[in-house]
Amino acid sequence: MQTLAFCLCSELIHDASASFPTTDSPSCRCHLSCRSLSCRVAFVWIGSRVDAQGMLREPFALLPISALLLLGCGLALIRAWALYRRRR
């Protein structure tokens, strides 16, 4: 189950470089927020556990990836707002 969730999230991130819309389009912000949400869901779905040696096992890399995607969404939103204000 952990491998499936990691593959799903890495596939979403890999697809971002292939066919990613420009930051001017609303679909860019939608893609970024959906991918961020999918990383958060994958993190919760995989879960955390402590192994026999007392090490915490969790997919921590999904959290910063999700935060960066959400930051990109916010930056795209700010850029779109600035372009909108400039055109008026």
N, C-alpha and C positions, 0 to 999 in steps of 0.2 A: 504494500500500500504506500510506503514511503517513496519508493522508486517511481510509482505512477504519478504521484503529486509533484515530485521534483521534475519529472519529464514534462508534465503539463505546463509547469511554470517556465521551464527553460525553453520550451517550444514557443510559448507566447513571447518571451524576450527575443528569441531568435527571429521570429516573424516580424518583429518591430523594425529590424534593420532592412528587411527585404521590401516591404510595401507600406512604408509609413507615410501618412499624409503630411502636408505642410502644416506649420504651426498656425497659419492663418485660418484653417478650417476648424469648425466646431468638432468634427469627428476626431481630430488629433487629441483634444482634451478628453473626449469620451474614451478613446483607446487607452490613453495613459491612466485614467482613473479606473477603468475596468481591469487593466493589467495590475495595477496596484492592489485593487481589491482581491484579485485572484491570488496574488502572492500572500496576502494576509489570510485568506481562506485556506490556502495550502499549508501555511504555517500552523494554523489551528487544527486542521485535519490530520496532519502528520503527528502533531503532539510532541510532548517532551517526556523523557523517561530517564531513569538513573540505572546504569548497567551494574553488573556484579562488582566491578572495581570501584564503584562510587562516582563514576564520571557522568556528568549530565549530557545526554544526547538529545539535541534538538536542531532543527534546520534553521539556525540563526541567520544564515546568509539571506534568507527570504525577507527578513525585516528591513535591512538597509536597501535592498533592491526595491521593496515596496515604497520606502520613504523617498528614494530618488525618483521613482516614477510619479509619485504624488507631487513632489517638488517641481518636476517637469510640467505637470498639469497646471500647477499654480503659475509657473512662469509663462506658459502658453496663454493662460487666461489673462494675465497682466499685459502681455504683449498685444493680444487681441483688443483689449480695452483701450490701450494706448493708440493703436491704429484707428480704432473707431472714433476716439476723441479728436485725432488729427484730421480725419476726413470731414468732420462736421464743421 
